[in-house]
Amino acid sequence: MAKTSAIEKNKFRRKLVEQYAVRRAKLKATADDKSLPIEERFAARLKLAELPRNSSKTRIRNRCEVTGRPRANYRKLKMSRVALRELGSQGLIPGLVKSSW
């Protein structure tokens, strides 16, 4: 099980990303628009830099929904390989059969 503080920090980041998504997208579009004057684009970059760092989507860490493990996650199932194997062995995931030979 992952540290509770790490899981909560990631939840907070997800909330911030959602909160600042529209503002961040608008500023990025302005900063990347080559038809605008360079001063206006630079001002948009400065405003973008003033936003909280944790409001960037790249700061979010994919974690297992079951255990909070940060590595070896299956995106489609939102769980780690360890939790997947455990739940699969118990027969809790439909269509998944643990191989044995």
MOPAC internal coordinates of N, CA, C and O (Angstrom, degrees):
PM7 1SCF
backbone

  N    0.0000 0     0.00 0     0.00 0    0    0    0
  C    1.4523 1     0.00 0     0.00 0    1    0    0
  C    1.5330 1   108.79 1     0.00 0    2    1    0
  O    1.2310 1   121.10 1   -45.66 1    3    2    1
  N    1.3237 1   115.50 1   134.34 1    3    2    1
  C    1.4557 1   121.14 1  -179.57 1    5    3    2
  C    1.5254 1   110.49 1   -75.12 1    6    5    3
  O    1.2310 1   121.31 1   -17.36 1    7    6    5
  N    1.3479 1   115.09 1   162.64 1    7    6    5
  C    1.4491 1   119.37 1   177.13 1    9    7    6
  C    1.5237 1   109.79 1   -62.99 1   10    9    7
  O    1.2310 1   120.69 1   -42.02 1   11   10    9
  N    1.2941 1   116.29 1   137.98 1   11   10    9
  C    1.4588 1   121.69 1  -179.61 1   13   11   10
  C    1.5186 1   110.70 1   -62.07 1   14   13   11
  O    1.2310 1   120.44 1   144.24 1   15   14   13
  N    1.3339 1   116.76 1   -35.76 1   15   14   13
  C    1.4664 1   119.82 1  -179.21 1   17   15   14
  C    1.5237 1   111.56 1   -64.54 1   18   17   15
  O    1.2310 1   120.03 1   142.68 1   19   18   17
  N    1.3313 1   117.55 1   -37.32 1   19   18   17
  C    1.4631 1   121.23 1   179.17 1   21   19   18
  C    1.5254 1   110.94 1   -67.79 1   22   21   19
  O    1.2310 1   120.72 1   140.90 1   23   22   21
  N    1.3230 1   116.23 1   -39.10 1   23   22   21
  C    1.4624 1   120.83 1   178.87 1   25   23   22
  C    1.5312 1   110.13 1   -66.45 1   26   25   23
  O    1.2310 1   120.53 1   136.25 1   27   26   25
  N    1.3277 1   116.60 1   -43.75 1   27   26   25
  C    1.4617 1   121.22 1  -179.84 1   29   27   26
  C    1.5257 1   111.14 1   -66.73 1   30   29   27
  O    1.2310 1   120.08 1   142.09 1   31   30   29
  N    1.3230 1   117.45 1   -37.91 1   31   30   29
  C    1.4570 1   121.44 1   177.90 1   33   31   30
  C    1.5220 1   110.28 1   -61.13 1   34   33   31
  O    1.2310 1   120.74 1   138.91 1   35   34   33
  N    1.3207 1   116.19 1   -41.09 1   35   34   33
  C    1.4614 1   120.79 1   179.31 1   37   35   34
  C    1.5313 1   111.08 1   -67.40 1   38   37   35
  O    1.2310 1   120.11 1   142.00 1   39   38   37
  N    1.3325 1   117.40 1   -38.00 1   39   38   37
  C    1.4667 1   121.18 1   176.84 1   41   39   38
  C    1.5284 1   110.32 1   -62.87 1   42   41   39
  O    1.2310 1   120.79 1   139.16 1   43   42   41
  N    1.3252 1   116.10 1   -40.84 1   43   42   41
  C    1.4592 1   121.44 1   178.72 1   45   43   42
  C    1.5240 1   110.38 1   -63.49 1   46   45   43
  O    1.2310 1   120.42 1   139.05 1   47   46   45
  N    1.3383 1   116.79 1   -40.95 1   47   46   45
  C    1.4626 1   121.00 1   177.84 1   49   47   46
  C    1.5243 1   111.07 1   -62.88 1   50   49   47
  O    1.2310 1   120.23 1   138.29 1   51   50   49
  N    1.3249 1   117.17 1   -41.71 1   51   50   49
  C    1.4654 1   120.50 1   178.32 1   53   51   50
  C    1.5331 1   110.55 1   -60.87 1   54   53   51
  O    1.2310 1   120.83 1   140.03 1   55   54   53
  N    1.3243 1   116.03 1   -39.97 1   55   54   53
  C    1.4578 1   120.72 1   179.48 1   57   55   54
  C    1.5323 1   110.79 1   -65.55 1   58   57   55
  O    1.2310 1   120.45 1   138.27 1   59   58   57
  N    1.3338 1   116.75 1   -41.73 1   59   58   57
  C    1.4604 1   120.64 1   179.28 1   61   59   58
  C    1.5249 1   111.98 1   -66.30 1   62   61   59
  O    1.2310 1   120.44 1   140.21 1   63   62   61
  N    1.3282 1   116.76 1   -39.79 1   63   62   61
  C    1.4628 1   120.81 1   178.53 1   65   63   62
  C    1.5188 1   109.95 1   -59.97 1   66   65   63
  O    1.2310 1   120.84 1   135.45 1   67   66   65
  N    1.3166 1   116.00 1   -44.55 1   67   66   65
  C    1.4678 1   120.99 1   179.63 1   69   67   66
  C    1.5274 1   110.91 1   -64.71 1   70   69   67
  O    1.2310 1   120.83 1   141.03 1   71   70   69
  N    1.3142 1   116.02 1   -38.97 1   71   70   69
  C    1.4617 1   121.34 1  -177.05 1   73   71   70
  C    1.5324 1   112.01 1   -67.60 1   74   73   71
  O    1.2310 1   120.26 1   140.03 1   75   74   73
  N    1.3372 1   117.12 1   -39.97 1   75   74   73
  C    1.4637 1   121.49 1  -174.49 1   77   75   74
  C    1.5311 1   113.57 1  -101.12 1   78   77   75
  O    1.2310 1   119.19 1  -173.34 1   79   78   77
  N    1.3205 1   119.15 1     6.66 1   79   78   77
  C    1.4662 1   122.05 1  -173.28 1   81   79   78
  C    1.5251 1   112.54 1   -59.59 1   82   81   79
  O    1.2310 1   119.92 1   132.82 1   83   82   81
  N    1.3183 1   117.75 1   -47.18 1   83   82   81
  C    1.4646 1   121.12 1  -176.52 1   85   83   82
  C    1.5224 1   110.71 1   -66.75 1   86   85   83
  O    1.2310 1   120.60 1   133.54 1   87   86   85
  N    1.3274 1   116.46 1   -46.46 1   87   86   85
  C    1.4640 1   121.19 1  -179.24 1   89   87   86
  C    1.5272 1   110.84 1   -62.78 1   90   89   87
  O    1.2310 1   120.70 1   137.02 1   91   90   89
  N    1.3214 1   116.27 1   -42.98 1   91   90   89
  C    1.4609 1   121.36 1  -179.90 1   93   91   90
  C    1.5361 1   111.35 1   -64.72 1   94   93   91
  O    1.2310 1   120.28 1   138.28 1   95   94   93
  N    1.3264 1   117.08 1   -41.72 1   95   94   93
  C    1.4666 1   121.21 1   179.91 1   97   95   94
  C    1.5242 1   111.08 1   -65.04 1   98   97   95
  O    1.2310 1   120.87 1   139.57 1   99   98   97
  N    1.3252 1   115.93 1   -40.43 1   99   98   97
  C    1.4632 1   120.02 1   179.38 1  101   99   98
  C    1.5322 1   111.14 1   -64.27 1  102  101   99
  O    1.2310 1   120.68 1   135.06 1  103  102  101
  N    1.3245 1   116.30 1   -44.94 1  103  102  101
  C    1.4607 1   120.23 1   179.64 1  105  103  102
  C    1.5287 1   111.62 1   -66.32 1  106  105  103
  O    1.2310 1   120.23 1   141.13 1  107  106  105
  N    1.3178 1   117.16 1   -38.87 1  107  106  105
  C    1.4688 1   120.31 1   178.20 1  109  107  106
  C    1.5172 1   111.29 1   -64.94 1  110  109  107
  O    1.2310 1   120.35 1   139.73 1  111  110  109
  N    1.3339 1   116.94 1   -40.27 1  111  110  109
  C    1.4603 1   120.42 1   178.34 1  113  111  110
  C    1.5244 1   110.62 1   -63.56 1  114  113  111
  O    1.2310 1   120.19 1   139.33 1  115  114  113
  N    1.3264 1   117.24 1   -40.67 1  115  114  113
  C    1.4597 1   121.33 1   178.16 1  117  115  114
  C    1.5238 1   110.78 1   -65.90 1  118  117  115
  O    1.2310 1   120.32 1   136.94 1  119  118  117
  N    1.3164 1   117.00 1   -43.06 1  119  118  117
  C    1.4610 1   121.32 1  -177.61 1  121  119  118
  C    1.5267 1   112.17 1   -68.20 1  122  121  119
  O    1.2310 1   119.85 1   150.70 1  123  122  121
  N    1.3179 1   117.90 1   -29.30 1  123  122  121
  C    1.4614 1   121.46 1  -178.17 1  125  123  122
  C    1.5240 1   114.06 1   -92.46 1  126  125  123
  O    1.2310 1   119.92 1   172.94 1  127  126  125
  N    1.3348 1   117.75 1    -7.06 1  127  126  125
  C    1.4573 1   121.67 1  -177.63 1  129  127  126
  C    1.5282 1   110.05 1   -77.54 1  130  129  127
  O    1.2310 1   120.43 1   -69.66 1  131  130  129
  N    1.3262 1   116.78 1   110.34 1  131  130  129
  C    1.4704 1   122.41 1  -176.01 1  133  131  130
  C    1.5248 1   112.50 1   -72.59 1  134  133  131
  O    1.2310 1   119.43 1   163.14 1  135  134  133
  N    1.3298 1   118.69 1   -16.86 1  135  134  133
  C    1.4593 1   120.95 1  -178.83 1  137  135  134
  C    1.5343 1   112.45 1   -78.18 1  138  137  135
  O    1.2310 1   120.29 1   162.26 1  139  138  137
  N    1.3252 1   117.06 1   -17.74 1  139  138  137
  C    1.4642 1   120.99 1   179.75 1  141  139  138
  C    1.5240 1   110.62 1   -81.76 1  142  141  139
  O    1.2310 1   120.07 1   -23.61 1  143  142  141
  N    1.3467 1   117.47 1   156.39 1  143  142  141
  C    1.4729 1   119.81 1   176.70 1  145  143  142
  C    1.5254 1   111.16 1   -65.09 1  146  145  143
  O    1.2310 1   121.09 1   -27.17 1  147  146  145
  N    1.3173 1   115.52 1   152.83 1  147  146  145
  C    1.4713 1   120.81 1  -174.33 1  149  147  146
  C    1.5296 1   112.13 1   -64.13 1  150  149  147
  O    1.2310 1   120.27 1   148.52 1  151  150  149
  N    1.3399 1   117.08 1   -31.48 1  151  150  149
  C    1.4745 1   119.97 1   179.80 1  153  151  150
  C    1.5293 1   110.69 1   -64.90 1  154  153  151
  O    1.2310 1   121.22 1   137.78 1  155  154  153
  N    1.3192 1   115.27 1   -42.22 1  155  154  153
  C    1.4658 1   119.97 1  -179.82 1  157  155  154
  C    1.5300 1   110.94 1   -66.50 1  158  157  155
  O    1.2310 1   120.58 1   138.86 1  159  158  157
  N    1.3300 1   116.50 1   -41.14 1  159  158  157
  C    1.4581 1   120.84 1   177.82 1  161  159  158
  C    1.5228 1   111.28 1   -64.91 1  162  161  159
  O    1.2310 1   120.84 1   140.31 1  163  162  161
  N    1.3321 1   116.01 1   -39.69 1  163  162  161
  C    1.4663 1   120.37 1   179.32 1  165  163  162
  C    1.5301 1   110.56 1   -66.34 1  166  165  163
  O    1.2310 1   120.53 1   140.39 1  167  166  165
  N    1.3323 1   116.60 1   -39.61 1  167  166  165
  C    1.4759 1   120.73 1   177.71 1  169  167  166
  C    1.5300 1   110.36 1   -62.39 1  170  169  167
  O    1.2310 1   120.70 1   141.64 1  171  170  169
  N    1.3415 1   116.26 1   -38.36 1  171  170  169
  C    1.4668 1   119.70 1   177.73 1  173  171  170
  C    1.5235 1   110.70 1   -65.18 1  174  173  171
  O    1.2310 1   120.32 1   141.10 1  175  174  173
  N    1.3222 1   117.00 1   -38.90 1  175  174  173
  C    1.4769 1   120.68 1   177.37 1  177  175  174
  C    1.5273 1   110.95 1   -63.59 1  178  177  175
  O    1.2310 1   120.40 1   139.70 1  179  178  177
  N    1.3325 1   116.84 1   -40.30 1  179  178  177
  C    1.4663 1   120.12 1   178.77 1  181  179  178
  C    1.5301 1   111.13 1   -64.78 1  182  181  179
  O    1.2310 1   120.32 1   138.87 1  183  182  181
  N    1.3267 1   116.99 1   -41.13 1  183  182  181
  C    1.4704 1   120.18 1   177.75 1  185  183  182
  C    1.5235 1   110.89 1   -66.36 1  186  185  183
  O    1.2310 1   120.92 1   144.09 1  187  186  185
  N    1.3268 1   115.85 1   -35.91 1  187  186  185
  C    1.4618 1   120.83 1   177.24 1  189  187  186
  C    1.5279 1   110.52 1   -64.08 1  190  189  187
  O    1.2310 1   120.76 1   142.33 1  191  190  189
  N    1.3250 1   116.16 1   -37.67 1  191  190  189
  C    1.4630 1   121.01 1   179.55 1  193  191  190
  C    1.5288 1   111.84 1   -70.34 1  194  193  191
  O    1.2310 1   120.46 1   156.19 1  195  194  193
  N    1.3316 1   116.73 1   -23.81 1  195  194  193
  C    1.4735 1   120.41 1   179.41 1  197  195  194
  C    1.5323 1   112.95 1   -77.47 1  198  197  195
  O    1.2310 1   120.43 1   161.15 1  199  198  197
  N    1.3293 1   116.79 1   -18.85 1  199  198  197
  C    1.4641 1   119.68 1   178.61 1  201  199  198
  C    1.5312 1   109.60 1   -66.86 1  202  201  199
  O    1.2310 1   120.03 1   -25.48 1  203  202  201
  N    1.3266 1   117.54 1   154.52 1  203  202  201
  C    1.4732 1   119.61 1   178.97 1  205  203  202
  C    1.5283 1   111.13 1   -60.89 1  206  205  203
  O    1.2310 1   120.88 1   -40.30 1  207  206  205
  N    1.3063 1   115.92 1   139.70 1  207  206  205
  C    1.4634 1   120.39 1  -179.92 1  209  207  206
  C    1.5144 1   111.99 1   -61.12 1  210  209  207
  O    1.2310 1   120.50 1   143.54 1  211  210  209
  N    1.3114 1   116.65 1   -36.46 1  211  210  209
  C    1.4587 1   120.46 1  -178.84 1  213  211  210
  C    1.5252 1   113.16 1   -72.10 1  214  213  211
  O    1.2310 1   120.14 1   177.08 1  215  214  213
  N    1.3245 1   117.34 1    -2.92 1  215  214  213
  C    1.4616 1   119.42 1   176.74 1  217  215  214
  C    1.5267 1   111.38 1   -87.46 1  218  217  215
  O    1.2310 1   120.62 1  -179.70 1  219  218  217
  N    1.3315 1   116.42 1     0.30 1  219  218  217
  C    1.4594 1   120.83 1   176.01 1  221  219  218
  C    1.5236 1   109.84 1   -83.86 1  222  221  219
  O    1.2310 1   120.76 1   -41.21 1  223  222  221
  N    1.3385 1   116.16 1   138.79 1  223  222  221
  C    1.4565 1   120.93 1  -175.86 1  225  223  222
  C    1.5244 1   112.26 1   -65.17 1  226  225  223
  O    1.2310 1   120.25 1   152.89 1  227  226  225
  N    1.3263 1   117.12 1   -27.11 1  227  226  225
  C    1.4640 1   119.92 1  -177.92 1  229  227  226
  C    1.5268 1   112.89 1   -72.64 1  230  229  227
  O    1.2310 1   119.93 1   168.48 1  231  230  229
  N    1.3274 1   117.73 1   -11.52 1  231  230  229
  C    1.4654 1   120.68 1   179.61 1  233  231  230
  C    1.5314 1   112.84 1   -81.52 1  234  233  231
  O    1.2310 1   120.77 1   167.36 1  235  234  233
  N    1.3294 1   116.14 1   -12.64 1  235  234  233
  C    1.4672 1   119.95 1  -179.14 1  237  235  234
  C    1.5261 1   109.31 1   -75.50 1  238  237  235
  O    1.2310 1   120.99 1   -44.13 1  239  238  237
  N    1.3156 1   115.71 1   135.87 1  239  238  237
  C    1.4572 1   122.07 1   178.94 1  241  239  238
  C    1.5291 1   108.24 1  -105.37 1  242  241  239
  O    1.2310 1   120.55 1   -49.29 1  243  242  241
  N    1.3311 1   116.56 1   130.71 1  243  242  241
  C    1.4666 1   119.73 1   175.29 1  245  243  242
  C    1.5259 1   108.34 1   -72.22 1  246  245  243
  O    1.2310 1   121.08 1   -57.37 1  247  246  245
  N    1.3147 1   115.54 1   122.63 1  247  246  245
  C    1.4585 1   120.85 1  -179.33 1  249  247  246
  C    1.5140 1   110.06 1  -126.67 1  250  249  247
  O    1.2310 1   121.31 1   -24.90 1  251  250  249
  N    1.3233 1   115.10 1   155.10 1  251  250  249
  C    1.4573 1   121.82 1   177.35 1  253  251  250
  C    1.5311 1   108.55 1   -67.79 1  254  253  251
  O    1.2310 1   120.96 1   -45.88 1  255  254  253
  N    1.3292 1   115.78 1   134.12 1  255  254  253
  C    1.4633 1   120.84 1   178.75 1  257  255  254
  C    1.5250 1   111.82 1   -70.14 1  258  257  255
  O    1.2310 1   120.37 1   153.54 1  259  258  257
  N    1.3261 1   116.89 1   -26.46 1  259  258  257
  C    1.4586 1   121.40 1  -176.22 1  261  259  258
  C    1.5209 1   111.10 1   -84.96 1  262  261  259
  O    1.2310 1   120.50 1   128.55 1  263  262  261
  N    1.3430 1   116.64 1   -51.45 1  263  262  261
  C    1.4577 1   120.76 1  -172.62 1  265  263  262
  C    1.5220 1   114.54 1  -109.60 1  266  265  263
  O    1.2310 1   120.01 1   159.98 1  267  266  265
  N    1.3272 1   117.58 1   -20.02 1  267  266  265
  C    1.4589 1   120.56 1  -176.92 1  269  267  266
  C    1.5144 1   112.61 1    86.80 1  270  269  267
  O    1.2310 1   119.98 1  -173.98 1  271  270  269
  N    1.3289 1   117.64 1     6.02 1  271  270  269
  C    1.4641 1   121.83 1  -179.10 1  273  271  270
  C    1.5381 1   110.15 1   -61.90 1  274  273  271
  O    1.2310 1   119.91 1   -48.40 1  275  274  273
  N    1.3515 1   117.78 1   131.60 1  275  274  273
  C    1.4617 1   119.99 1  -175.60 1  277  275  274
  C    1.5271 1   115.21 1   -85.94 1  278  277  275
  O    1.2310 1   119.61 1   168.46 1  279  278  277
  N    1.3077 1   118.35 1   -11.54 1  279  278  277
  C    1.4651 1   119.98 1  -175.95 1  281  279  278
  C    1.5235 1   111.52 1  -118.28 1  282  281  279
  O    1.2310 1   121.62 1   -19.26 1  283  282  281
  N    1.3387 1   114.51 1   160.74 1  283  282  281
  C    1.4715 1   123.01 1   176.27 1  285  283  282
  C    1.5291 1   111.66 1    56.24 1  286  285  283
  O    1.2310 1   121.01 1  -125.45 1  287  286  285
  N    1.3351 1   115.67 1    54.55 1  287  286  285
  C    1.4650 1   120.94 1   179.76 1  289  287  286
  C    1.5140 1   111.12 1  -102.76 1  290  289  287
  O    1.2310 1   121.34 1   -37.00 1  291  290  289
  N    1.3170 1   115.03 1   143.00 1  291  290  289
  C    1.4521 1   121.38 1   171.12 1  293  291  290
  C    1.5233 1   106.53 1   -94.02 1  294  293  291
  O    1.2310 1   120.32 1   -62.65 1  295  294  293
  N    1.3264 1   116.99 1   117.35 1  295  294  293
  C    1.4612 1   120.76 1  -175.52 1  297  295  294
  C    1.5171 1   112.54 1   -61.58 1  298  297  295
  O    1.2310 1   120.85 1   138.23 1  299  298  297
  N    1.3128 1   115.97 1   -41.77 1  299  298  297
  C    1.4580 1   120.39 1  -176.07 1  301  299  298
  C    1.5331 1   111.71 1   -63.31 1  302  301  299
  O    1.2310 1   120.34 1   141.34 1  303  302  301
  N    1.3184 1   116.95 1   -38.66 1  303  302  301
  C    1.4652 1   121.59 1  -178.13 1  305  303  302
  C    1.5207 1   112.85 1   -94.11 1  306  305  303
  O    1.2310 1   120.12 1   165.19 1  307  306  305
  N    1.3316 1   117.38 1   -14.81 1  307  306  305
  C    1.4651 1   123.95 1  -177.73 1  309  307  306
  C    1.5257 1   111.75 1    57.23 1  310  309  307
  O    1.2310 1   120.92 1  -139.96 1  311  310  309
  N    1.3294 1   115.85 1    40.04 1  311  310  309
  C    1.4613 1   119.40 1   175.79 1  313  311  310
  C    1.5222 1   109.98 1  -146.07 1  314  313  311
  O    1.2310 1   121.34 1   -20.53 1  315  314  313
  N    1.3127 1   115.04 1   159.47 1  315  314  313
  C    1.4523 1   120.83 1  -177.52 1  317  315  314
  C    1.5262 1   110.80 1   -80.62 1  318  317  315
  O    1.2310 1   121.13 1   -13.65 1  319  318  317
  N    1.3084 1   115.44 1   166.35 1  319  318  317
  C    1.4617 1   120.91 1  -179.68 1  321  319  318
  C    1.5220 1   111.25 1   -63.83 1  322  321  319
  O    1.2310 1   120.51 1   146.37 1  323  322  321
  N    1.3283 1   116.64 1   -33.63 1  323  322  321
  C    1.4571 1   121.16 1  -179.15 1  325  323  322
  C    1.5308 1   110.40 1   -67.18 1  326  325  323
  O    1.2310 1   121.01 1   132.08 1  327  326  325
  N    1.3448 1   115.68 1   -47.92 1  327  326  325
  C    1.4650 1   120.01 1   179.76 1  329  327  326
  C    1.5187 1   110.59 1   -66.71 1  330  329  327
  O    1.2310 1   120.23 1   143.73 1  331  330  329
  N    1.3369 1   117.16 1   -36.27 1  331  330  329
  C    1.4565 1   121.45 1   179.25 1  333  331  330
  C    1.5265 1   110.75 1   -62.81 1  334  333  331
  O    1.2310 1   120.59 1   135.61 1  335  334  333
  N    1.3217 1   116.48 1   -44.39 1  335  334  333
  C    1.4636 1   120.53 1   179.71 1  337  335  334
  C    1.5250 1   111.30 1   -64.71 1  338  337  335
  O    1.2310 1   121.30 1   137.25 1  339  338  337
  N    1.3292 1   115.12 1   -42.75 1  339  338  337
  C    1.4640 1   120.49 1  -179.13 1  341  339  338
  C    1.5342 1   111.45 1   -62.90 1  342  341  339
  O    1.2310 1   120.60 1   130.13 1  343  342  341
  N    1.3246 1   116.46 1   -49.87 1  343  342  341
  C    1.4646 1   120.57 1  -179.31 1  345  343  342
  C    1.5210 1   111.48 1   -69.16 1  346  345  343
  O    1.2310 1   120.38 1   147.20 1  347  346  345
  N    1.3393 1   116.87 1   -32.80 1  347  346  345
  C    1.4618 1   120.56 1   176.62 1  349  347  346
  C    1.5089 1   112.15 1   -66.72 1  350  349  347
  O    1.2310 1   120.26 1   141.61 1  351  350  349
  N    1.3106 1   117.11 1   -38.39 1  351  350  349
  C    1.4634 1   121.27 1   178.45 1  353  351  350
  C    1.5251 1   111.93 1   -66.33 1  354  353  351
  O    1.2310 1   121.18 1   148.50 1  355  354  353
  N    1.3176 1   115.35 1   -31.50 1  355  354  353
  C    1.4670 1   120.07 1   178.89 1  357  355  354
  C    1.5260 1   112.00 1   -82.64 1  358  357  355
  O    1.2310 1   120.61 1   172.29 1  359  358  357
  N    1.3420 1   116.44 1    -7.71 1  359  358  357
  C    1.4571 1   121.05 1   179.31 1  361  359  358
  C    1.5132 1   114.03 1    79.36 1  362  361  359
  O    1.2310 1   120.04 1  -155.57 1  363  362  361
  N    1.3270 1   117.53 1    24.43 1  363  362  361
  C    1.4489 1   121.24 1  -177.24 1  365  363  362
  C    1.5223 1   113.89 1   -91.67 1  366  365  363
  O    1.2310 1   120.49 1   171.54 1  367  366  365
  N    1.3424 1   116.67 1    -8.46 1  367  366  365
  C    1.4653 1   120.35 1   178.52 1  369  367  366
  C    1.5316 1   107.79 1  -110.82 1  370  369  367
  O    1.2310 1   120.15 1   -65.56 1  371  370  369
  N    1.3327 1   117.32 1   114.44 1  371  370  369
  C    1.4569 1   120.21 1  -176.64 1  373  371  370
  C    1.5276 1   111.59 1   -65.16 1  374  373  371
  O    1.2310 1   121.01 1   -44.83 1  375  374  373
  N    1.3265 1   115.68 1   135.17 1  375  374  373
  C    1.4576 1   122.08 1   177.77 1  377  375  374
  C    1.5010 1   114.96 1    85.60 1  378  377  375
  O    1.2310 1   119.64 1   176.47 1  379  378  377
  N    1.3129 1   118.30 1    -3.53 1  379  378  377
  C    1.4599 1   121.43 1  -178.68 1  381  379  378
  C    1.5219 1   108.98 1  -103.58 1  382  381  379
  O    1.2310 1   121.23 1   -54.59 1  383  382  381
  N    1.3261 1   115.26 1   125.41 1  383  382  381
  C    1.4598 1   120.57 1   179.28 1  385  383  382
  C    1.5161 1   107.71 1  -125.13 1  386  385  383
  O    1.2310 1   120.40 1   -55.12 1  387  386  385
  N    1.3046 1   116.84 1   124.88 1  387  386  385
  C    1.4563 1   121.35 1   177.81 1  389  387  386
  C    1.5165 1   108.23 1   -72.20 1  390  389  387
  O    1.2310 1   121.66 1   -50.40 1  391  390  389
  N    1.3273 1   114.42 1   129.60 1  391  390  389
  C    1.4638 1   117.87 1  -178.48 1  393  391  390
  C    1.5240 1   110.91 1   -76.29 1  394  393  391
  O    1.2310 1   121.22 1   -33.88 1  395  394  393
  N    1.3079 1   115.27 1   146.12 1  395  394  393
  C    1.4594 1   120.69 1   174.59 1  397  395  394
  C    1.5188 1   108.16 1  -150.49 1  398  397  395
  O    1.2310 1   120.75 1   -38.83 1  399  398  397
  N    1.3227 1   116.17 1   141.17 1  399  398  397
  C    1.4661 1   119.84 1   179.43 1  401  399  398
  C    1.5119 1   111.34 1  -145.08 1  402  401  399
  O    1.2310 1   120.10 1   180.00 1  403  402  401

